[in-house]
Amino acid sequence: MQEIVEFWDKSGFGFSNINEKQQLLAWLDDSSFLQPKEVILKAMNIACANNKRRLSYVVGILKNWENESLLTEEEIDSYHENQKSVSKHKQSAISTGRQIPRGFELDLTAGEE
């Protein structure tokens, strides 16, 4: 619990917002995570990396993980690794169009008399 509060304070989520700290700490007891402290800290790290130091952002991450049944840090890491590889595959599968043959000249007046 102390580790979460210290991370909250040091990372710029806001010193004085005790209500938000309590809401976040409720996830320690009221979530289905098997490693709640580690998962909460992971969500806070992601929020910081995205420069979104707000409780609503962290809670959104936590809710997404719960909805996906990602209950441990390992499951979360594995899921995100799979998402990255799917994203890379989609990017490489996107066609950039047909190659224009060398020497081709576009003549917009062709066929007109």
N, C-alpha and C positions, 0 to 999 in steps of 0.2 A: 504494500500500500504506500509506504513512504517513498519507494522508488518511483512510483507513478507521479506522486505529488511533486517530487523534486524535478522530475523530467518536465512536468507541466510548467513549473516556475522557471526553470533554466532555459526552456525552449521558446519562451515568449507567448505562451497561451494566455497569460494574465495572472498576476499575483493575487489580486484582490477578489477574484471571482470564485468565492467559496462554494456557491450553489452549483456551478458547473463542475467543479472538482468532485463534489459529492455525487452528482449525476454520473460522472465517469467512473467513480469508484464503485457505484452500484453494479456495474458490469462484472465486478469481481465475484459477486454472489448470485446475481440474477441472470447470468448468461449460461449457455450450454457449452461454453468453451472448456476444454479439458485442461488448458494452461492459460487461464484468464489473464494473469499478470503479463506474461510474455506476449500474448496476442494484443492486449491493450497497448503495450509499449511499441509493438510493431506498427499498429495503426497510427499511433502518434508520430512515429518516425516517418511514415509515408506522408502524413499531413504536413510535417515540416519540410520534407523533400519537395512537396508541391506548393510550398508557401501558403498553406491553408490552415493556419493555427486557430481553428475554431472547433468547439465541441461538436457542433452539428456535422462537420466534415468527418471527424473521428468516429462519431456514432454511425454515420452513413457507411463507413468502411466496415465497422463491426457488424452492422445489420446485413450488409451484403455477404460477408463471410458466413454468418449464421444461416442465411437463406440458401447458400451454396453448400451447407453442411461441412464447412471447413472449420474443424474444431480444435486443431492443433497448429502450431507454428509450421511444422513439417508439411502438413496438408496445404496450408496457405502458400508456402514457398513452391511446392510442387505444382499447384494450380497456376500460379503466376508464371512459372517457367513454361508450362504448357501453353499458356495464353501468348507468351512472347513468340514461341515457335509457330503457332497458328498464325499470328499476325505477320511474321516474316514470310511464311508460305503464301499468304494472301497477297502480300506486296509483290512477291516474285511472280505470281500468277497473273498479275494485271498486265494486259497487253498495252503497249504504247502505240499500237497502230501498225499499219503495214508500212514497210520500208519503201521509200520512193526510189525508183531505179536511177542510177547515175545517168546523167545526160538528159533527163526528162526536163522539158520546158513546158510550162503551163501557158497555153495560148487561149485566152478568154474570147478571142474573136474567131476561133476555128469554127467552121461550119456556117459562118455568116457570109452573106454575099452583098 
